[in-house]
Amino acid sequence: MFDKNGKPLTPPEGITFDGRLGLMQGIIATPSGDVWALGVSKRQLVHFPKGDWTTGRIVCEGDSAEPCKSFLGPFHLAIDQQDRIWVSNASDKVTRFPAAHPSKAESFKTAIVNSGLNIDSQGNVWVTNRFGHGLLGMAHLVDMAARLKLEGMESATDYMVRTMSKQKGGDGSVTLLRPDGTQYPGSPFTGGSLPGPWAVVVDGNDNVWISNFAMPSSPIAHLCGVRTENCPPGLKTGDQISPPGGYVGGGLQMQTDLAISPSGDVWVMNNWQDIDSCYSNANEALSTRCGGQGVTVFFGMAKPVRAPQIGPARQL
């Protein structure tokens, strides 16, 4: 944790809760100033009231209590306009709970192995499904779950990464849930620009942008949102605004997160380059080829949003 000038506010070793934390993943700040974080490996939920790390606590872990009992590989989270937190899972559901009452958890059906998740201005929830929504995706989920149970997180992650790297356009999908958790008409959405969707962000027009973790050179997707008046004529919610194969070029590699700036720039993280170089048995001469080569920016492509990005996106 740092202040606005980059000065560390936490101990040199960071916030560890005496070594109890597992692999931490999603983290958000809410409009009320609270900070929530997820632990993917131990199914943990962490809460820092008003962002004060000294009063933070592990709300639950594993099967100890809800909402953690409903988690399976919790990955990302977002807060909606009704002060409810939505959590994506490495399964076929998302979990929702009121920020004031985390134990009151509900789950809603999505497609298979969720990753990114975000809220539009109407309170709808966009969820990326890494393995799509067909029988093959379900088979991948079963295989990944078996590896997680028998061999641990590293084996399950390795299976997921290698599977996604071979996917093609249309193998992944995007689920859209209404604020009440029901599926939006036509959801889940597929397309040539969605080989392995990872993260999703909403721009000032309520259209969505999606990164992909797939293939040596992944595209980014641009989909029509719920306010179709902000889409090209004839398009409906979930249709691709981007070309059939998505936006490419600019040195894009296998991506994880992406973001939109107040200038409308789309920033995309190149997270991986060469999968075989990322593991312990990698050829030493290729060991530097694991991590992706920096950040790619598409200038002025999106409708600008207000900063800071706290809660649903706000039009500039």
Secondary structure, 3 states (H helix, E strand, C coil): CECCCCCECCCCCCCCCCCCCCCEEEEEECCCCCEEEEECCCCEEEEEHHHCHHHCEEEEECCCCCCHHHCCCCCCEEECCCCEEEEECCCCEEEEEECCCCCCCEEEECCCCEEEEEECCCCCEEEEECCCCCHHHHHHHHHHHHHHHHHCHHHHHHHHHHHHHCCCCCCCEEEEECCCCCECCCCCECCCCCCCEEEEEECCCCCEEEEECCCCCCCEEEECCCCHHHCCCCCCCCCECCCCCCECCCCCCEEEEEEECCCCCEEEEEEECCHHHHCCCCCHHHHHHCECCCEEEECCCCCCECCCCCCCCCEC
